[in-house]
Amino acid sequence: MKKLKAKLAENNFVKNCRRMWPYVKPFWFRALLGVALTVPVGALDGVIAMFLKPFMDRVMVEKQPHFSAMIPFLIVGFTVVQGILLYSANYLNTWVGQKITIGVKRKLYEKLLAMDTSYFDTNNSGTILFRYSNDAEIASTSLVENLKKFLSRVFSSIALVGVLIYNSWQLAIFAILILALFLPPMAWVRRKMKDILARTVENLSKVMTIYNETFAGNKTIRSFTLEQIFQQRFRETTDLTFRLAMKMVQRTNWLSPVMHILMSIGVAVVIGYGGYLIVHGKITSGNFVAFIAALMMLYSPLKGVGNNYVAIQNSFLAIDRIFEILDLQPTIKDHPDAKELKEVKKDITFENVCFEYVPGREVLHNINLDIPVGSTVALVGNSGGGKTTVSALLPRLYDVHKGSIKIDGTDIKNITQSSLRRQIAMVFQDNFLFSGTIRENILLGNPNISEEVMWHALKNACLDQFVRELPNGLDTEIGERGILLSGGQKQRLAIARAFVKNAPIVILDEATSALDNKSERVVQEALDNLMKDRTVIVIAHRLSTIQNADKIVVVNDGKIAEEGTHTELLKRNGAYSALYAMQFKDK
């Protein structure tokens, strides 16, 4: 599975807008209206500048009193109209921007849920958070905001250039030539900022990862007195953030001063040449004042173009990163002709199964295993031998590299993933409980059950008495990851969740190995209830919990060393017998 990197493709304004269109389409009318309002907002800049010519010629030169009284009211009136339109455009564009952001985030989250387990193995939490959340904010909101600014300035510039040409085409040529000088430095800045933005994205992802690890591993940090180490790690990461920010300033913030100097040159040239034209009667004083006003209104927004340009480029690069994610495809997919698995009638078979997490490093070698329906098969062996990997292949959390896994003779690759996983309930050593209530966590196993069924599941999980004694009962909050529950209570709540799923296949991955003896006995009783009349795969470290299994399979170094019942394996004096002797030698 592909590891996410801060890859920055070449920007293409038209391409980005085309790819964002499906997210804009549902709100196209409001988006169009918001954009349309930018036309008069920008164009009214030119109207205000135009009024200066008759004001200078008729009031300052010809001394016409009635015109003097009328001009201020007209300017205020136009400004009020412009203000109302500007507010309306801002409101509509913000509304559309937020809707687009939500749409993009939902699509990204849908993609995240569709990705394989291996995807999460190769990408850290900070990268996931930044790429799936922050990029959506940067891309969507900035796209609309910058599009609004862009169009407003385009129409304002068109109107103001019209005023320039109307008042003096000679001076307009000089002004437009100065504008053309802005383009080369902007292109140079764009090239220079790409690498810094890529490194900044990667570094900000690391910052988020440190926050997440500090939150999740706070007990480990304290118990191992790792505070200084984590402080140093965070200090180094934030120092890099500072250096990257300053490097960005070095490479981009000179743009605004350069623009300012170029504009000053343009204004100086216009004033010098404009004086010549006035003296020789080519233009009036009103023409010149209106021209200077329009020129200043045209140049002023460009003074901060350096900072705005960085934000705009960041927005486009975020769009590139978003579609890099949306273009990813999970490696585990349903076959076009995949069938629904409605029940398991006969058996589960592993046929010459080989698997590798990293290409070229095989961790399972030719696993052959038959699990009849209704039987209990225990997987035991040395740590890292491949027991958990075997169990993870059945629900297709990973796909086999070679060989096949079949249910009732049908390769699981020809079964839809959703129907396959509906037939399997899993209880892990460290079960993930979600923030919310006991009721909400149980209902994740089956949202359509009654409260009676829920209490029955809690009873089978040996948790009903504990829940009844709670002030809020089923509606008790358990905290993030079930932090308010003990280890045994977490396990039993996970078992209750598996009970309501009522799946015919149960996988127990060292479900009691992290518990003390007292908790283990209670949880084991709950597991025994769960295992009744089901096909069960048990991964166990403590051999005392699996002695009654129908079959015990010893998996060492990715291979099946031996298999048989507890009694049969002890008689062989092989790998199982050695494990058993090691665990019970002092008893």
C-alpha positions as CSV (number, residue, x, y, z in Angstrom):
1,M,0.0,0.0,0.0
2,K,1.3,3.4,-0.9
3,K,2.8,5.6,1.8
4,L,1.6,9.2,1.7
5,K,4.2,11.8,1.0
6,A,4.0,15.5,0.6
7,K,4.1,15.2,-3.2
8,L,3.4,18.4,-5.0
9,A,2.3,18.1,-8.6
10,E,2.4,20.9,-11.1
11,N,-0.5,23.2,-10.6
12,N,-3.1,23.7,-13.3
13,F,-5.8,26.2,-12.4
14,V,-8.3,24.8,-15.0
15,K,-7.6,21.2,-14.0
16,N,-8.1,21.9,-10.3
17,C,-11.3,23.8,-10.9
18,R,-12.6,21.0,-13.1
19,R,-11.8,18.4,-10.4
20,M,-13.4,20.5,-7.7
21,W,-16.6,21.0,-9.8
22,P,-18.5,17.9,-8.4
23,Y,-18.2,19.5,-4.9
24,V,-19.4,22.9,-6.2
25,K,-22.2,21.6,-8.4
26,P,-24.8,21.0,-5.7
27,F,-24.5,24.7,-4.7
28,W,-23.8,26.1,-8.1
29,F,-26.6,28.7,-8.0
30,R,-25.4,30.3,-4.8
31,A,-21.8,30.0,-5.9
32,L,-22.7,31.7,-9.2
33,L,-24.6,34.4,-7.4
34,G,-21.8,35.0,-5.1
35,V,-19.4,35.2,-8.0
36,A,-21.8,37.5,-10.0
37,L,-21.9,39.9,-7.1
38,T,-18.1,40.4,-7.4
39,V,-18.7,42.0,-10.9
40,P,-20.4,45.1,-9.7
41,V,-18.3,45.2,-6.5
42,G,-15.2,45.4,-8.7
43,A,-16.7,47.6,-11.4
44,L,-17.9,50.2,-9.0
45,D,-14.2,51.0,-8.2
46,G,-14.0,52.4,-11.7
47,V,-17.2,54.4,-11.3
48,I,-15.8,56.1,-8.2
49,A,-12.6,57.0,-10.0
50,M,-14.5,58.3,-13.0
51,F,-16.3,60.9,-10.9
52,L,-13.0,62.6,-10.1
53,K,-12.7,63.9,-13.7
54,P,-15.9,65.9,-13.8
55,F,-15.3,67.0,-10.2
56,M,-11.9,68.4,-11.1
57,D,-13.0,70.0,-14.4
58,R,-16.4,71.4,-13.4
59,V,-15.9,72.1,-9.8
60,M,-12.2,72.9,-9.3
61,V,-11.7,74.6,-12.7
62,E,-15.1,75.8,-13.9
63,K,-16.5,76.5,-10.4
64,Q,-20.0,74.9,-11.0
65,P,-21.7,74.9,-7.5
66,H,-24.6,72.5,-8.3
67,F,-22.2,69.9,-9.5
68,S,-20.0,70.4,-6.4
69,A,-23.0,69.5,-4.2
70,M,-24.1,66.5,-6.2
71,I,-20.8,64.6,-6.5
72,P,-20.3,63.7,-2.8
73,F,-23.8,62.3,-2.6
74,L,-23.2,60.2,-5.7
75,I,-19.9,58.8,-4.4
76,V,-21.5,58.0,-1.0
77,G,-24.4,56.3,-2.7
78,F,-22.2,54.2,-4.9
79,T,-20.0,53.2,-1.9
80,V,-23.1,52.2,0.1
81,V,-24.3,50.0,-2.8
82,Q,-20.8,48.5,-3.1
83,G,-20.7,47.8,0.6
84,I,-24.0,46.0,0.5
85,L,-23.0,43.9,-2.5
86,L,-19.6,43.1,-0.8
87,Y,-21.3,41.9,2.4
88,S,-23.7,39.7,0.3
89,A,-20.9,38.3,-1.8
90,N,-18.8,37.5,1.4
91,Y,-21.8,35.7,3.0
92,L,-22.6,33.6,0.0
93,N,-19.0,32.7,-0.7
94,T,-18.4,31.7,2.9
95,W,-21.6,29.6,2.9
96,V,-20.5,27.9,-0.4
97,G,-16.9,27.5,0.9
98,Q,-18.0,25.7,4.1
99,K,-20.3,23.4,2.1
100,I,-17.6,22.5,-0.3
101,T,-15.2,21.9,2.6
102,I,-17.7,19.5,4.3
103,G,-18.2,17.7,1.0
104,V,-14.5,17.2,0.4
105,K,-14.0,16.1,4.0
106,R,-16.8,13.5,3.7
107,K,-15.3,12.2,0.5
108,L,-11.9,12.0,2.1
109,Y,-13.3,10.2,5.1
110,E,-15.1,7.8,2.9
111,K,-11.8,7.1,1.2
112,L,-10.1,6.6,4.5
113,L,-12.7,4.0,5.6
114,A,-12.1,2.2,2.3
115,M,-8.4,1.9,2.7
116,D,-6.7,-1.4,3.7
117,T,-5.2,-2.2,7.0
118,S,-1.7,-2.1,5.4
119,Y,-2.4,1.6,4.6
120,F,-2.7,2.4,8.3
121,D,0.4,0.3,8.9
122,T,2.5,2.5,6.7
123,N,1.1,6.0,7.5
124,N,1.3,7.7,10.9
125,S,-1.6,9.4,12.6
126,G,-0.2,12.9,12.0
127,T,0.0,12.4,8.3
128,I,-3.6,11.0,8.2
129,L,-4.9,13.9,10.3
130,F,-3.2,16.6,8.3
131,R,-3.8,15.2,4.8
132,Y,-7.5,14.2,5.4
133,S,-8.6,17.3,7.5
134,N,-6.3,20.3,7.2
135,D,-5.9,20.0,3.4
136,A,-9.6,20.1,2.9
137,E,-9.9,23.3,4.9
138,I,-6.9,24.9,3.0
139,A,-8.1,23.8,-0.4
140,S,-11.9,24.4,-0.3
141,T,-12.2,27.5,1.8
142,S,-9.2,29.1,0.2
143,L,-10.4,28.2,-3.3
144,V,-13.7,30.0,-2.9
145,E,-12.1,32.9,-1.0
146,N,-9.3,33.4,-3.6
147,L,-11.7,32.9,-6.5
148,K,-13.9,35.7,-5.0
149,K,-10.8,38.0,-4.6
150,F,-9.5,37.0,-8.1
151,L,-12.8,37.8,-9.9
152,S,-13.4,40.9,-7.9
153,R,-10.0,42.2,-8.8
154,V,-10.3,41.1,-12.4
155,F,-13.5,43.1,-12.9
156,S,-12.1,46.0,-10.8
157,S,-9.0,45.9,-12.9
158,I,-11.0,45.9,-16.2
159,A,-13.1,48.8,-15.0
160,L,-10.0,50.7,-13.8
161,V,-8.0,50.0,-17.0
162,G,-11.0,51.3,-18.9
163,V,-10.9,54.5,-16.8
164,L,-7.1,54.8,-17.5
165,I,-7.6,54.4,-21.3
166,Y,-10.6,56.8,-21.3
167,N,-8.6,59.5,-19.6
168,S,-5.3,59.0,-21.4
169,W,-4.4,56.1,-23.6
170,Q,-0.7,57.4,-23.6
171,L,-0.4,57.1,-19.9
172,A,-2.3,53.8,-19.9
173,I,0.4,52.2,-22.0
174,F,3.0,53.0,-19.3
175,A,0.8,51.7,-16.5
176,I,0.0,48.4,-18.2
177,L,3.7,47.8,-19.1
178,I,4.6,48.2,-15.4
179,L,1.9,45.6,-14.6
180,A,3.5,43.2,-17.0
181,L,6.8,43.4,-15.0
182,F,5.0,41.7,-12.1
183,L,4.7,38.4,-13.8
184,P,8.4,37.1,-13.9
185,P,9.0,37.5,-10.1
186,M,5.7,35.8,-9.3
187,A,6.6,32.8,-11.5
188,W,10.0,32.6,-9.8
189,V,8.5,32.6,-6.3
190,R,6.1,29.8,-7.2
191,R,8.9,27.6,-8.2
192,K,10.9,28.4,-5.1
193,M,8.1,27.8,-2.6
194,K,7.1,24.3,-3.8
195,D,9.9,22.4,-2.0
196,I,9.4,24.4,1.2
197,L,5.7,23.7,1.2
198,A,6.3,20.0,0.8
199,R,8.7,19.9,3.7
200,T,6.3,22.0,5.8
201,V,3.4,19.6,5.2
202,E,5.6,16.7,6.3
203,N,6.9,18.5,9.4
204,L,3.4,19.6,10.5
205,S,2.3,16.0,10.2
206,K,5.1,15.0,12.6
207,V,3.9,17.7,15.1
208,M,0.4,16.1,15.0
209,T,1.9,12.6,15.4
210,I,3.8,13.8,18.6
211,Y,0.6,15.2,20.0
212,N,-1.3,12.0,19.3
213,E,1.5,9.8,20.8
214,T,1.7,12.0,23.9
215,F,-2.0,11.7,24.4
216,A,-2.2,7.9,23.8
217,G,1.0,7.1,25.5
218,N,0.9,9.4,28.5
219,K,1.1,6.6,31.0
220,T,4.2,5.1,29.3
221,I,5.8,8.5,29.1
222,R,5.3,9.1,32.8
223,S,6.3,5.6,33.9
224,F,9.5,5.6,31.9
225,T,10.2,9.3,32.7
226,L,10.3,10.2,29.1
227,E,9.2,13.8,29.5
228,Q,12.7,15.2,28.6
229,I,13.0,13.0,25.6
230,F,9.6,14.0,24.2
231,Q,10.3,17.7,25.0
232,Q,13.5,17.5,23.0
233,R,11.7,15.7,20.1
234,F,9.0,18.4,20.1
235,R,11.6,21.2,20.4
236,E,13.5,19.8,17.4
237,T,10.3,19.5,15.3
238,T,9.1,23.0,16.1
239,D,12.6,24.4,15.5
240,L,12.4,22.9,12.0
241,T,8.9,24.5,11.6
242,F,10.5,27.8,12.5
243,R,13.3,27.4,10.0
244,L,11.0,26.4,7.2
245,A,8.7,29.4,8.0
246,M,11.7,31.8,7.9
247,K,12.9,30.2,4.7
248,M,9.5,30.8,3.2
249,V,9.7,34.4,4.2
250,Q,13.1,34.7,2.7
251,R,12.0,33.3,-0.6
252,T,8.6,35.0,-0.9
253,N,8.3,38.1,1.2
254,W,10.6,40.1,-1.0
255,L,7.9,40.0,-3.6
256,S,5.7,42.7,-2.0
257,P,8.6,45.2,-1.6
258,V,9.6,44.6,-5.2
259,M,6.0,45.1,-6.3
260,H,5.9,48.3,-4.3
261,I,9.1,49.6,-6.0
262,L,7.7,48.8,-9.4
263,M,4.5,50.6,-8.7
264,S,6.4,53.6,-7.4
265,I,8.3,53.7,-10.6
266,G,5.1,53.4,-12.6
267,V,3.5,56.3,-10.6
268,A,6.6,58.4,-11.0
269,V,6.6,57.9,-14.8
270,V,2.9,58.6,-15.0
271,I,3.2,61.8,-13.0
272,G,6.2,63.0,-15.0
273,Y,4.7,62.2,-18.4
274,G,1.2,63.4,-17.2
275,G,2.6,66.8,-16.3
276,Y,4.0,67.0,-19.8
277,L,0.6,66.2,-21.4
278,I,-1.2,68.7,-19.2
279,V,1.2,71.5,-20.1
280,H,0.8,70.8,-23.8
281,G,-3.0,70.6,-23.6
282,K,-3.3,66.9,-24.4
283,I,-5.3,66.1,-21.3
284,T,-7.1,68.1,-18.7
285,S,-6.4,68.3,-15.0
286,G,-9.6,66.2,-14.4
287,N,-8.2,63.6,-16.8
288,F,-5.0,63.4,-14.9
289,V,-6.5,63.3,-11.4
290,A,-9.0,60.6,-12.4
291,F,-6.1,58.7,-14.0
292,I,-3.9,58.8,-10.9
293,A,-6.9,57.8,-8.7
294,A,-7.7,54.8,-11.0
295,L,-4.0,53.9,-11.1
296,M,-3.6,53.9,-7.3
297,M,-6.8,51.8,-7.0
298,L,-5.4,49.4,-9.5
299,Y,-2.0,49.1,-7.9
300,S,-2.9,49.1,-4.2
301,P,-4.3,45.5,-4.0
302,L,-1.1,44.3,-5.7
303,K,1.1,45.6,-2.8
304,G,0.3,42.6,-0.7
305,V,0.4,40.2,-3.6
306,G,3.4,38.3,-2.2
307,N,1.5,37.1,0.9
308,N,-1.7,36.5,-1.1
309,Y,0.2,34.6,-3.7
310,V,1.7,32.2,-1.1
311,A,-1.8,31.5,0.2
312,I,-3.2,30.9,-3.3
313,Q,-0.4,28.6,-4.2
314,N,-0.9,26.7,-0.9
315,S,-4.5,26.3,-1.7
316,F,-3.8,24.8,-5.2
317,L,-1.1,22.5,-3.8
318,A,-3.6,21.3,-1.1
319,I,-6.0,20.5,-3.9
320,D,-3.3,18.5,-5.6
321,R,-2.7,16.6,-2.4
322,I,-6.4,15.9,-1.9
323,F,-6.8,14.4,-5.3
324,E,-3.6,12.4,-4.8
325,I,-5.5,10.7,-1.9
326,L,-8.8,10.4,-3.8
327,D,-6.9,8.7,-6.7
328,L,-5.6,6.0,-4.4
329,Q,-7.2,2.6,-4.7
330,P,-7.3,0.0,-2.0
331,T,-5.4,-3.2,-2.9
332,I,-8.2,-5.4,-1.4
333,K,-11.3,-5.1,-3.5
334,D,-14.4,-7.1,-4.2
335,H,-14.3,-9.2,-7.3
336,P,-16.8,-7.9,-9.9
337,D,-18.7,-11.2,-9.6
338,A,-18.2,-11.6,-5.9
339,K,-21.1,-13.4,-4.1
340,E,-22.8,-12.8,-0.7
341,L,-21.9,-15.2,2.0
342,K,-25.1,-16.0,3.8
343,E,-24.0,-18.9,6.0
344,V,-21.2,-21.2,6.7
345,K,-22.2,-24.9,6.3
346,K,-19.1,-27.1,6.1
347,D,-15.6,-25.8,6.8
348,I,-12.9,-23.2,6.5
349,T,-9.7,-24.3,4.7
350,F,-6.3,-22.7,4.3
351,E,-4.6,-24.1,1.2
352,N,-0.8,-23.5,0.7
353,V,-1.2,-20.0,2.1
354,C,1.9,-17.7,1.9
355,F,1.9,-14.1,3.1
356,E,4.3,-11.2,3.3
357,Y,3.9,-7.7,4.8
358,V,6.9,-6.4,3.0
359,P,7.6,-7.7,-0.6
360,G,10.4,-10.3,-0.5
361,R,10.0,-11.1,3.2
362,E,7.6,-14.0,3.6
363,V,6.2,-14.5,7.1
364,L,3.8,-17.4,6.4
365,H,5.0,-20.4,4.4
366,N,2.5,-22.9,2.9
367,I,0.0,-23.0,5.7
368,N,-2.5,-25.8,5.2
369,L,-5.3,-26.0,7.7
370,D,-8.9,-27.4,7.9
371,I,-11.4,-26.0,10.4
372,P,-14.7,-27.9,10.4
373,V,-17.9,-25.9,11.2
374,G,-18.7,-25.9,14.9
375,S,-15.1,-26.8,15.9
376,T,-12.6,-24.9,18.0
377,V,-9.1,-24.6,16.7
378,A,-6.3,-23.1,18.8
379,L,-3.2,-21.5,17.4
380,V,-0.2,-21.6,19.7
381,G,3.5,-21.1,19.2
382,N,6.4,-18.7,19.7
383,S,6.0,-15.0,19.7
384,G,6.1,-13.5,16.2
385,G,5.5,-16.9,14.6
386,G,2.5,-15.8,12.5
387,K,-0.5,-16.8,14.6
388,T,-2.2,-13.4,14.5
389,T,-1.4,-13.1,10.8
390,V,-3.2,-16.3,10.1
391,S,-6.3,-15.0,11.9
392,A,-6.1,-11.6,10.1
393,L,-6.2,-13.3,6.7
394,L,-9.6,-14.9,7.2
395,P,-11.6,-11.6,7.3
396,R,-9.3,-10.2,4.6
397,L,-7.7,-7.5,6.7
398,Y,-4.8,-8.6,4.5
399,D,-4.8,-10.7,1.3
400,V,-2.8,-13.8,0.9
401,H,0.3,-13.6,-1.3
402,K,0.0,-17.2,-2.6
403,G,-2.5,-20.0,-2.0
404,S,-6.1,-19.5,-1.0
405,I,-8.5,-19.4,1.9
406,K,-11.9,-21.0,1.2
407,I,-15.2,-21.2,3.0
408,D,-17.4,-24.1,1.9
409,G,-15.1,-24.5,-1.1
410,T,-15.4,-20.9,-2.2
411,D,-12.3,-18.7,-2.2
412,I,-12.9,-15.7,0.1
413,K,-11.7,-13.4,-2.7
414,N,-14.9,-14.3,-4.6
415,I,-17.0,-13.3,-1.6
416,T,-18.0,-9.7,-0.9
417,Q,-16.0,-8.2,2.0
418,S,-19.0,-6.9,3.8
419,S,-20.8,-10.3,3.8
420,L,-17.6,-12.1,4.8
421,R,-17.0,-9.9,7.8
422,R,-20.6,-10.1,8.9
423,Q,-20.0,-13.8,9.5
424,I,-17.0,-13.1,11.7
425,A,-16.8,-11.7,15.2
426,M,-13.3,-10.8,16.6
427,V,-12.2,-10.2,20.2
428,F,-8.6,-8.9,20.5
429,Q,-6.1,-8.6,23.3
430,D,-6.6,-4.8,23.2
431,N,-10.1,-4.2,22.0
432,F,-10.8,-0.7,20.7
433,L,-13.8,0.9,22.5
434,F,-15.2,4.1,21.1
435,S,-16.0,7.2,23.1
436,G,-19.7,7.3,24.1
437,T,-21.9,5.0,26.3
438,I,-22.0,1.3,27.0
439,R,-25.2,1.1,25.0
440,E,-23.6,2.8,22.0
441,N,-20.6,0.5,22.0
442,I,-22.7,-2.7,22.2
443,L,-25.0,-1.5,19.4
444,L,-21.9,-1.3,17.1
445,G,-22.1,-5.1,17.0
446,N,-25.7,-4.9,15.8
447,P,-27.7,-1.6,15.7
448,N,-31.1,-3.3,15.3
449,I,-31.2,-5.3,18.6
450,S,-33.7,-4.8,21.4
451,E,-32.7,-3.8,24.9
452,E,-33.6,-7.3,26.1
453,V,-31.1,-8.8,23.7
454,M,-28.5,-6.3,24.9
455,W,-29.0,-7.4,28.5
456,H,-28.8,-11.0,27.5
457,A,-25.4,-10.3,25.8
458,L,-24.2,-8.5,28.9
459,K,-25.2,-11.5,31.0
460,N,-23.4,-13.9,28.8
461,A,-20.4,-11.5,28.9
462,C,-20.6,-11.6,32.7
463,L,-21.0,-7.8,32.8
464,D,-24.7,-7.4,33.5
465,Q,-24.4,-7.0,37.3
466,F,-21.7,-4.3,36.9
467,V,-23.8,-2.3,34.5
468,R,-27.0,-2.5,36.6
469,E,-25.1,-1.1,39.6
470,L,-24.0,2.0,37.5
471,P,-26.1,5.2,38.1
472,N,-26.8,5.6,34.4
473,G,-26.7,1.9,33.5
474,L,-26.4,1.4,29.8
475,D,-26.1,5.1,29.2
476,T,-22.9,5.4,31.3
477,E,-20.1,7.2,29.5
478,I,-16.9,5.1,29.2
479,G,-14.5,7.8,28.0
480,E,-12.2,7.8,25.0
481,R,-11.1,4.2,24.3
482,G,-13.0,3.1,27.4
483,I,-10.5,4.7,29.7
484,L,-13.1,4.7,32.6
485,L,-13.3,0.9,32.6
486,S,-10.9,-1.7,33.9
487,G,-9.1,-4.1,31.6
488,G,-11.4,-6.9,32.4
489,Q,-14.5,-4.7,31.9
490,K,-13.2,-3.5,28.5
491,Q,-12.8,-7.1,27.4
492,R,-16.2,-8.2,28.6
493,L,-17.8,-5.2,26.9
494,A,-16.0,-6.2,23.7
495,I,-17.4,-9.7,24.2
496,A,-20.9,-8.4,24.6
497,R,-20.4,-6.5,21.4
498,A,-19.4,-9.8,19.7
499,F,-22.4,-11.5,21.2
500,V,-25.0,-9.2,19.6
501,K,-23.2,-9.5,16.3
502,N,-24.2,-13.2,16.5
503,A,-21.7,-14.3,13.9
504,P,-21.1,-18.0,13.2
505,I,-17.3,-17.6,13.2
506,V,-15.4,-16.2,16.2
507,I,-11.7,-15.2,16.3
508,L,-10.2,-14.7,19.8
509,D,-6.7,-13.1,19.5
510,E,-5.1,-13.6,23.0
511,A,-8.2,-12.2,24.5
512,T,-7.1,-12.9,28.1
513,S,-3.3,-12.6,28.0
514,A,-3.2,-9.1,29.4
515,L,-5.5,-9.8,32.4
516,D,-4.7,-10.8,35.9
517,N,-5.8,-14.2,37.2
518,K,-9.1,-13.1,38.7
519,S,-10.1,-11.0,35.6
520,E,-9.0,-13.9,33.4
521,R,-11.4,-16.3,35.0
522,V,-14.4,-14.0,34.6
523,V,-13.4,-13.2,31.0
524,Q,-12.8,-16.8,30.2
525,E,-16.3,-17.7,31.4
526,A,-17.6,-15.0,29.1
527,L,-15.6,-16.3,26.2
528,D,-16.8,-19.9,26.8
529,N,-20.3,-18.6,26.5
530,L,-19.4,-16.8,23.2
531,M,-17.8,-19.9,21.8
532,K,-20.8,-22.2,22.2
533,D,-22.2,-23.6,18.9
534,R,-19.8,-21.5,16.8
535,T,-16.7,-22.1,14.7
536,V,-13.8,-20.7,16.8
537,I,-10.2,-19.8,16.1
538,V,-8.3,-19.1,19.3
539,I,-4.9,-17.6,19.5
540,A,-3.6,-18.3,22.9
541,H,-0.4,-17.8,24.9
542,R,-1.7,-19.5,28.1
543,L,-2.1,-23.2,27.2
544,S,-4.4,-23.8,30.1
545,T,-7.2,-21.9,28.2
546,I,-7.1,-24.2,25.1
547,Q,-6.7,-27.7,26.4
548,N,-10.2,-28.6,25.4
549,A,-9.9,-27.3,21.8
550,D,-10.9,-29.8,19.1
551,K,-7.5,-29.1,17.4
552,I,-4.4,-27.4,18.5
553,V,-2.0,-26.1,15.8
554,V,1.5,-25.1,16.7
555,V,2.7,-22.2,14.4
556,N,6.4,-21.5,14.6
557,D,8.4,-19.2,12.3
558,G,5.5,-19.0,9.8
559,K,5.1,-22.7,9.5
560,I,2.8,-25.3,11.0
561,A,5.1,-27.4,13.2
562,E,2.4,-29.9,14.3
563,E,-1.3,-30.2,15.0
564,G,-3.6,-32.5,17.0
565,T,-5.5,-32.6,20.3
566,H,-3.9,-31.7,23.6
567,T,-3.5,-35.3,24.6
568,E,-2.1,-36.3,21.2
569,L,0.4,-33.5,21.1
570,L,1.7,-34.2,24.6
571,K,2.4,-37.8,23.6
572,R,4.5,-36.7,20.6
573,N,7.0,-34.9,22.8
574,G,7.3,-32.2,20.1
575,A,7.0,-28.4,19.9
576,Y,3.7,-28.3,21.9
577,S,5.0,-30.6,24.6
578,A,8.0,-28.3,25.0
579,L,5.8,-25.2,25.3
580,Y,3.6,-27.0,27.8
581,A,6.5,-28.2,29.9
582,M,7.9,-24.6,29.9
583,Q,4.6,-23.1,31.2
584,F,3.9,-25.8,33.8
585,K,7.3,-26.8,35.0
586,D,6.9,-24.9,38.3
587,K,3.4,-26.0,38.9
